[in-house]
Amino acid sequence: MKRHVSRPISFILLLFILQSCGKEWLEAKPDKSLVVPETIKDYQSLLDNSGLFNANQACGLGEIGSGDFYVTDAGWPMVTTNQERAAYTWAKTDEFYNGEQSLDWSSAYQRILNVNVILVGIAKLKPTIAEQQDWNSVKGSALFFRAFDFFNLAQEYCVTYASSSANADFGLPLRLDYDVNIKVKRSTLQQTYQQIIADLESAVELLGTKPLFKTRPSKEAAYALLARTYLMMGNYERAGYYADLALQIQHNLIDYSKLNGNAAFPITRFNAEVIFHSTFYYGIFNPSRMNIVPELLNEYTIGDCRKTVFFGPSGLNFKGSYNGDRSLFGGLATDEMYLIRAEAKARAGVLPAALDDLNTLRRNRWTGTYTELNSPDPSTVLNHVLKERRKELLFRGIRWADLRRLNRESRFAVTLTRTINGSTYALQPNDKRYILPIDEEEIRLNGIQQNER
């Protein structure tokens, strides 16, 4: 996995949080010669370190296991890390890491601890009236980033949310302090989601409506992440409500018919649909190794520009990242908000509104004559929305979470299969392997419960 943990230009945190991880990081000693952030501008500079806060988000291993691509026998030897191979074949716990550090887990908690340092530091500063907006932005951004990582971690390392069992299910270790020596046990799943929502609700009150740069959080981004959070919780009314708030601020869609489908990467970074920019990447996603499953490719019918915008001449490798290169986009965008709002309306039986959102999105993905989707049947409309969700949001770190929540509805449950060198692997709906093993070093150092899988 690419690691982009780099130093801010003018300073580095006293606790070496930016430079280290794992055992060495926990045992690091402070160096009095290092400069500590002292001003609001310092803390904003740290948050603007995009290599730390906007990359390597904790969703890559789930995306590897989501079943939308396959690796050929010839490409398999190029998949070099054990956890990538294990995520691809849904391996058992004792075969998953084999001594490797869980990169999704460690990178997320590294950011969370940095956020906690920032939150403690900014709280000690007393802004002037002229500085209040900048102070608010730093605190709100830090809360957003923490919620973003807790959310992504929960989709991989916790069971799927169900209100009936969330108070008993294991959640995450909710590290809300910068002291790495404090041992934090696992919260309940209910507490985990409550923390995510509380951080985002606080961020909404502090952040500006739209960001100066799309790598910075905003009120709109907090609304969008609340929409995604409530969707995964199965609270469709709240999910639709927050998606609507996000779309009231920004509703732009790209007309795919105007893109150059022959380009190596037709979609530009920071494009008109992006609400918040973040990326992730593992070597297995290299175009030379990743082949789109035929069943998904066949869903893109004549007139759908995504067939050429998303996929290469062979119709296999993916080139449709909203990062404008081979790194995968894992941020928030307006197309997702249209689909969340459409799903909320479809599940509530408000079919005209659901179809309006769905057709608005699809019209911007079409060339030639577009035939609108229309049906008086709620089940049919919901099927349209979910099918479109898979086709539109592929390789954004969302599919794994979608599979987990939709598998609980028998009509949407799927069995995933993969074959490598003559051996076939399968993942049944609601299999316990839809939860990833927690990092081995975390278990050893803090004694928290390993996932049952």
C-alpha positions as semicolon CSV with decimal commas, in nm:
position;residue;x (nm);y (nm);z (nm)
1;M;0,000;0,000;0,000
2;K;0,130;0,347;-0,075
3;R;0,227;0,538;0,237
4;H;0,236;0,917;0,213
5;V;0,302;1,014;0,573
6;S;0,509;1,326;0,520
7;R;0,627;1,615;0,736
8;P;0,460;1,952;0,742
9;I;0,704;2,206;0,597
10;S;0,755;2,413;0,913
11;F;0,708;2,175;1,205
12;I;0,652;1,825;1,329
13;L;0,454;1,703;1,627
14;L;0,640;1,652;1,949
15;L;0,521;1,292;1,986
16;F;0,659;1,179;1,645
17;I;0,307;1,090;1,539
18;L;0,367;1,193;1,179
19;Q;0,679;0,986;1,137
20;S;0,622;0,657;1,310
21;C;0,376;0,378;1,366
22;G;0,354;0,042;1,537
23;K;0,588;-0,052;1,821
24;E;0,856;0,204;1,730
25;W;0,598;0,481;1,735
26;L;0,460;0,375;2,073
27;E;0,810;0,371;2,221
28;A;0,930;0,698;2,061
29;K;1,086;0,958;2,291
30;P;1,022;1,331;2,242
31;D;1,301;1,549;2,109
32;K;1,308;1,895;2,265
33;S;1,459;2,040;1,947
34;L;1,142;1,971;1,751
35;V;0,903;2,261;1,695
36;V;0,552;2,223;1,835
37;P;0,245;2,378;1,666
38;E;0,161;2,702;1,846
39;T;-0,080;2,899;1,627
40;I;-0,408;2,844;1,446
41;K;-0,214;2,867;1,122
42;D;0,021;2,591;1,240
43;Y;-0,268;2,357;1,307
44;Q;-0,429;2,439;0,973
45;S;-0,097;2,363;0,803
46;L;-0,094;2,023;0,969
47;L;-0,449;1,950;0,855
48;D;-0,348;2,055;0,503
49;N;-0,087;1,778;0,496
50;S;-0,290;1,586;0,238
51;G;-0,048;1,294;0,236
52;L;-0,157;1,228;0,592
53;F;-0,520;1,332;0,610
54;N;-0,647;1,271;0,256
55;A;-0,473;0,948;0,161
56;N;-0,460;0,584;0,269
57;Q;-0,811;0,588;0,411
58;A;-0,924;0,274;0,589
59;C;-1,136;0,102;0,327
60;G;-0,886;-0,056;0,089
61;L;-0,895;-0,409;0,224
62;G;-1,273;-0,414;0,209
63;E;-1,265;-0,296;-0,151
64;I;-1,023;-0,577;-0,234
65;G;-1,277;-0,828;-0,103
66;S;-1,584;-0,672;-0,264
67;G;-1,593;-0,895;-0,574
68;D;-1,609;-0,638;-0,855
69;F;-1,275;-0,745;-1,005
70;Y;-1,060;-1,053;-1,040
71;V;-0,688;-1,126;-1,067
72;T;-0,563;-1,376;-1,324
73;D;-0,335;-1,663;-1,233
74;A;-0,055;-1,480;-1,419
75;G;-0,115;-1,163;-1,216
76;W;-0,145;-1,334;-0,878
77;P;0,233;-1,357;-0,808
78;M;0,249;-0,976;-0,836
79;V;0,016;-0,942;-0,536
80;T;0,291;-0,928;-0,278
81;T;0,148;-0,847;0,066
82;N;-0,017;-1,117;0,271
83;Q;-0,311;-0,897;0,374
84;E;-0,398;-0,815;0,012
85;R;-0,399;-1,185;-0,075
86;A;-0,599;-1,262;0,240
87;A;-0,857;-0,990;0,172
88;Y;-0,896;-1,114;-0,185
89;T;-0,961;-1,475;-0,077
90;W;-1,146;-1,388;0,247
91;A;-0,888;-1,580;0,450
92;K;-0,928;-1,696;0,807
93;T;-0,798;-1,484;1,094
94;D;-0,481;-1,685;1,161
95;E;-0,388;-1,666;0,791
96;F;-0,465;-1,298;0,735
97;Y;-0,166;-1,089;0,842
98;N;0,110;-1,337;0,928
99;G;0,306;-1,070;1,113
100;E;0,220;-0,779;0,883
101;Q;0,077;-0,466;1,035
102;S;-0,283;-0,403;0,927
103;L;-0,234;-0,098;0,707
104;D;-0,598;0,011;0,707
105;W;-0,608;-0,007;1,088
106;S;-0,271;0,154;1,159
107;S;-0,300;0,443;0,913
108;A;-0,647;0,532;1,043
109;Y;-0,545;0,532;1,408
110;Q;-0,233;0,730;1,324
111;R;-0,456;1,002;1,180
112;I;-0,699;0,979;1,472
113;L;-0,418;1,035;1,723
114;N;-0,293;1,332;1,521
115;V;-0,647;1,473;1,525
116;N;-0,662;1,432;1,901
117;V;-0,334;1,625;1,938
118;I;-0,483;1,902;1,724
119;L;-0,807;1,911;1,922
120;V;-0,620;1,943;2,251
121;G;-0,384;2,206;2,110
122;I;-0,648;2,423;1,943
123;A;-0,860;2,419;2,260
124;K;-0,575;2,593;2,443
125;L;-0,571;2,883;2,196
126;K;-0,802;3,178;2,258
127;P;-0,888;3,326;1,918
128;T;-0,953;3,692;1,858
129;I;-1,273;3,793;1,684
130;A;-1,078;3,808;1,358
131;E;-0,938;3,458;1,416
132;Q;-1,262;3,288;1,526
133;Q;-1,358;3,155;1,183
134;D;-1,013;3,005;1,129
135;W;-1,021;2,851;1,478
136;N;-1,365;2,704;1,407
137;S;-1,239;2,560;1,079
138;V;-0,946;2,383;1,244
139;K;-1,159;2,226;1,516
140;G;-1,441;2,134;1,278
141;S;-1,198;1,982;1,028
142;A;-1,030;1,774;1,297
143;L;-1,367;1,640;1,414
144;F;-1,463;1,556;1,055
145;F;-1,139;1,368;0,990
146;R;-1,181;1,166;1,310
147;A;-1,539;1,076;1,217
148;F;-1,429;0,983;0,865
149;D;-1,173;0,734;0,996
150;F;-1,399;0,590;1,265
151;F;-1,668;0,539;1,002
152;N;-1,437;0,361;0,757
153;L;-1,288;0,147;1,033
154;A;-1,637;0,043;1,145
155;Q;-1,720;-0,084;0,795
156;E;-1,424;-0,322;0,802
157;Y;-1,361;-0,416;1,164
158;C;-1,710;-0,416;1,319
159;V;-2,027;-0,611;1,246
160;T;-2,293;-0,450;1,031
161;Y;-2,503;-0,206;1,231
162;A;-2,840;-0,330;1,355
163;S;-3,032;-0,124;1,608
164;S;-3,156;-0,440;1,781
165;S;-2,806;-0,556;1,874
166;A;-2,583;-0,246;1,852
167;N;-2,571;-0,202;2,231
168;A;-2,427;-0,552;2,267
169;D;-2,208;-0,577;1,954
170;F;-1,841;-0,483;1,971
171;G;-1,748;-0,147;1,824
172;L;-1,409;0,022;1,791
173;P;-1,156;0,135;2,049
174;L;-1,264;0,501;2,058
175;R;-0,936;0,682;2,105
176;L;-1,034;1,037;2,198
177;D;-0,705;1,128;2,366
178;Y;-0,359;1,182;2,220
179;D;-0,183;0,977;2,493
180;V;-0,083;0,654;2,322
181;N;-0,006;0,490;2,656
182;I;-0,372;0,487;2,757
183;K;-0,522;0,146;2,690
184;V;-0,864;0,180;2,529
185;K;-1,100;-0,116;2,517
186;R;-1,358;-0,174;2,246
187;S;-1,674;0,033;2,277
188;T;-2,015;-0,099;2,181
189;L;-2,118;-0,058;1,820
190;Q;-2,386;0,188;1,933
191;Q;-2,122;0,402;2,105
192;T;-1,904;0,391;1,793
193;Y;-2,180;0,525;1,569
194;Q;-2,285;0,778;1,833
195;Q;-1,930;0,912;1,836
196;I;-1,919;0,937;1,457
197;I;-2,249;1,126;1,450
198;A;-2,155;1,350;1,744
199;D;-1,826;1,450;1,578
200;L;-2,003;1,527;1,251
201;E;-2,285;1,722;1,414
202;S;-2,026;1,934;1,596
203;A;-1,832;1,978;1,271
204;V;-2,145;2,105;1,095
205;E;-2,171;2,389;1,347
206;L;-1,808;2,491;1,300
207;L;-1,726;2,450;0,932
208;G;-1,793;2,686;0,645
209;T;-2,053;2,590;0,387
210;K;-1,802;2,511;0,111
211;P;-1,426;2,462;0,139
212;L;-1,149;2,678;-0,003
213;F;-0,987;2,354;-0,123
214;K;-1,162;2,022;-0,180
215;T;-0,908;1,844;0,039
216;R;-1,052;2,041;0,333
217;P;-1,372;1,941;0,510
218;S;-1,680;2,164;0,494
219;K;-2,035;2,177;0,622
220;E;-2,141;2,014;0,297
221;A;-1,890;1,730;0,348
222;A;-2,017;1,673;0,703
223;Y;-2,373;1,651;0,570
224;A;-2,258;1,404;0,304
225;L;-2,077;1,183;0,554
226;L;-2,379;1,190;0,785
227;A;-2,588;1,073;0,488
228;R;-2,348;0,784;0,423
229;T;-2,336;0,695;0,794
230;Y;-2,713;0,682;0,835
231;L;-2,742;0,479;0,514
232;M;-2,513;0,211;0,656
233;M;-2,714;0,218;0,979
234;G;-3,033;0,150;0,784
235;N;-3,186;0,482;0,889
236;Y;-3,297;0,579;0,540
237;E;-3,503;0,879;0,644
238;R;-3,202;1,049;0,807
239;A;-2,976;0,941;0,522
240;G;-3,204;1,107;0,267
241;Y;-3,237;1,417;0,484
242;Y;-2,863;1,477;0,500
243;A;-2,806;1,388;0,135
244;D;-3,065;1,654;0,050
245;L;-2,885;1,912;0,267
246;A;-2,560;1,835;0,086
247;L;-2,727;1,864;-0,254
248;Q;-2,883;2,198;-0,160
249;I;-2,528;2,330;-0,133
250;Q;-2,384;2,154;-0,439
251;H;-2,578;1,952;-0,695
252;N;-2,344;1,961;-0,996
253;L;-2,306;1,654;-1,216
254;I;-2,051;1,593;-1,490
255;D;-2,187;1,537;-1,841
256;Y;-1,994;1,220;-1,926
257;S;-2,074;1,255;-2,294
258;K;-1,832;1,550;-2,303
259;L;-1,544;1,353;-2,155
260;N;-1,273;1,196;-2,369
261;G;-1,333;0,825;-2,320
262;N;-1,006;0,746;-2,499
263;A;-0,795;0,930;-2,241
264;A;-0,585;0,730;-1,998
265;F;-0,783;0,887;-1,711
266;P;-1,083;1,080;-1,844
267;I;-1,206;1,229;-1,513
268;T;-1,009;1,513;-1,357
269;R;-0,912;1,550;-0,992
270;F;-1,121;1,799;-0,790
271;N;-1,392;1,787;-1,055
272;A;-1,736;1,951;-1,024
273;E;-1,891;1,653;-0,842
274;V;-1,631;1,626;-0,566
275;I;-1,746;1,740;-0,221
276;F;-1,448;1,610;-0,025
277;H;-1,135;1,459;-0,177
278;S;-0,966;1,150;-0,035
279;T;-0,786;0,852;-0,188
280;F;-0,671;0,498;-0,115
281;Y;-0,458;0,244;-0,295
282;Y;-0,311;-0,106;-0,276
283;G;-0,086;-0,270;-0,534
284;I;-0,358;-0,519;-0,628
285;F;-0,553;-0,229;-0,783
286;N;-0,282;-0,175;-1,045
287;P;-0,452;-0,187;-1,389
288;S;-0,214;-0,462;-1,498
289;R;-0,360;-0,691;-1,229
290;M;-0,721;-0,584;-1,192
291;N;-0,985;-0,718;-1,432
292;I;-1,352;-0,620;-1,404
293;V;-1,590;-0,912;-1,359
294;P;-1,798;-0,974;-1,677
295;E;-2,126;-0,968;-1,487
296;L;-2,063;-0,604;-1,391
297;L;-1,930;-0,499;-1,733
298;N;-2,245;-0,633;-1,898
299;E;-2,460;-0,395;-1,692
300;Y;-2,333;-0,096;-1,897
301;T;-2,569;-0,092;-2,194
302;I;-2,551;0,091;-2,528
303;G;-2,544;0,467;-2,475
304;D;-2,393;0,448;-2,126
305;C;-2,075;0,657;-2,144
306;R;-1,937;0,493;-1,833
307;K;-1,840;0,187;-2,039
308;T;-1,563;0,387;-2,209
309;V;-1,500;0,646;-1,935
310;F;-1,451;0,385;-1,662
311;F;-1,282;0,104;-1,852
312;G;-0,992;0,063;-2,094
313;P;-1,010;-0,058;-2,455
314;S;-1,025;-0,421;-2,342
315;G;-1,319;-0,333;-2,119
316;L;-1,126;-0,462;-1,821
317;N;-0,896;-0,231;-1,626
318;F;-1,055;0,058;-1,435
319;K;-0,958;0,416;-1,525
320;G;-1,255;0,611;-1,386
321;S;-1,109;0,731;-1,057
322;Y;-1,213;1,079;-0,949
323;N;-0,848;1,127;-0,852
324;G;-0,751;1,149;-1,219
325;D;-0,496;0,867;-1,195
326;R;-0,467;0,506;-1,081
327;S;-0,513;0,592;-0,712
328;L;-0,874;0,528;-0,614
329;F;-1,111;0,802;-0,501
330;G;-1,259;0,737;-0,159
331;G;-1,405;1,078;-0,085
332;L;-1,755;1,220;-0,111
333;A;-1,929;1,338;-0,427
334;T;-2,266;1,457;-0,550
335;D;-2,343;1,145;-0,754
336;E;-2,341;0,943;-0,433
337;M;-2,575;1,195;-0,268
338;Y;-2,825;1,163;-0,556
339;L;-2,820;0,786;-0,512
340;I;-2,859;0,802;-0,133
341;R;-3,152;1,040;-0,166
342;A;-3,305;0,820;-0,437
343;E;-3,274;0,509;-0,221
344;A;-3,430;0,687;0,076
345;K;-3,724;0,800;-0,138
346;A;-3,766;0,457;-0,299
347;R;-3,773;0,282;0,038
348;A;-4,027;0,536;0,163
349;G;-4,246;0,473;-0,143
350;V;-4,198;0,826;-0,280
351;L;-4,132;0,693;-0,628
352;P;-4,153;1,011;-0,844
353;A;-3,881;1,178;-0,636
354;A;-3,665;0,865;-0,639
355;L;-3,698;0,830;-1,017
356;D;-3,627;1,199;-1,067
357;D;-3,293;1,170;-0,886
358;L;-3,209;0,848;-1,067
359;N;-3,288;0,984;-1,412
360;T;-3,110;1,313;-1,343
361;L;-2,792;1,119;-1,270
362;R;-2,828;0,879;-1,562
363;R;-2,899;1,155;-1,815
364;N;-2,554;1,294;-1,735
365;R;-2,398;0,956;-1,804
366;W;-2,562;0,903;-2,144
367;T;-2,493;0,976;-2,507
368;G;-2,763;0,977;-2,773
369;T;-3,129;0,930;-2,689
370;Y;-3,191;0,860;-2,323
371;T;-3,496;0,658;-2,220
372;E;-3,605;0,744;-1,870
373;L;-3,655;0,475;-1,609
374;N;-4,013;0,463;-1,487
375;S;-4,216;0,223;-1,275
376;P;-4,508;0,233;-1,029
377;D;-4,360;-0,060;-0,835
378;P;-4,148;0,028;-0,525
379;S;-3,944;-0,291;-0,548
380;T;-3,858;-0,226;-0,913
381;V;-3,753;0,132;-0,843
382;L;-3,536;0,025;-0,550
383;N;-3,372;-0,238;-0,770
384;H;-3,296;0,032;-1,026
385;V;-3,135;0,249;-0,758
386;L;-2,918;-0,029;-0,616
387;K;-2,808;-0,147;-0,959
388;E;-2,714;0,210;-1,047
389;R;-2,529;0,246;-0,717
390;R;-2,301;-0,043;-0,803
391;K;-2,237;0,082;-1,157
392;E;-2,172;0,442;-1,052
393;L;-1,975;0,408;-0,728
394;L;-1,743;0,122;-0,809
395;F;-1,393;0,129;-0,657
396;R;-1,474;0,408;-0,414
397;G;-1,441;0,201;-0,097
398;I;-1,821;0,172;-0,068
399;R;-1,911;-0,164;-0,220
400;W;-1,794;-0,373;0,079
401;A;-2,018;-0,175;0,316
402;D;-2,306;-0,202;0,068
403;L;-2,270;-0,579;0,048
404;R;-2,271;-0,605;0,426
405;R;-2,590;-0,405;0,473
406;L;-2,776;-0,545;0,171
407;N;-2,694;-0,906;0,257
408;R;-2,931;-0,868;0,550
409;E;-3,217;-0,843;0,301
410;S;-3,255;-1,184;0,139
411;R;-3,374;-1,035;-0,192
412;F;-3,037;-0,857;-0,233
413;A;-2,804;-1,118;-0,081
414;V;-2,519;-1,241;-0,302
415;T;-2,252;-1,508;-0,280
416;L;-1,906;-1,399;-0,394
417;T;-1,664;-1,646;-0,555
418;R;-1,308;-1,626;-0,683
419;T;-1,072;-1,880;-0,836
420;I;-0,693;-1,874;-0,812
421;N;-0,472;-2,148;-0,958
422;G;-0,760;-2,395;-0,964
423;S;-0,872;-2,327;-0,606
424;T;-1,217;-2,168;-0,561
425;Y;-1,297;-1,941;-0,269
426;A;-1,647;-1,834;-0,164
427;L;-1,801;-1,578;0,070
428;Q;-2,160;-1,646;0,164
429;P;-2,407;-1,370;0,262
430;N;-2,363;-1,260;0,626
431;D;-2,049;-1,470;0,662
432;K;-1,845;-1,366;0,966
433;R;-1,553;-1,302;0,732
434;Y;-1,731;-0,982;0,627
435;I;-1,556;-0,850;0,938
436;L;-1,179;-0,817;0,904
437;P;-0,937;-0,929;1,176
438;I;-0,811;-0,652;1,401
439;D;-0,442;-0,567;1,379
440;E;-0,231;-0,829;1,560
441;E;-0,010;-0,569;1,729
442;E;-0,318;-0,389;1,862
443;I;-0,437;-0,715;2,016
444;R;-0,095;-0,781;2,171
445;L;-0,039;-0,433;2,313
446;N;-0,387;-0,347;2,433
447;G;-0,549;-0,685;2,487
448;I;-0,872;-0,598;2,308
449;Q;-1,105;-0,867;2,176
450;Q;-1,030;-1,008;1,833
451;N;-1,324;-1,033;1,596
452;E;-1,506;-1,364;1,584
453;R;-1,485;-1,479;1,227
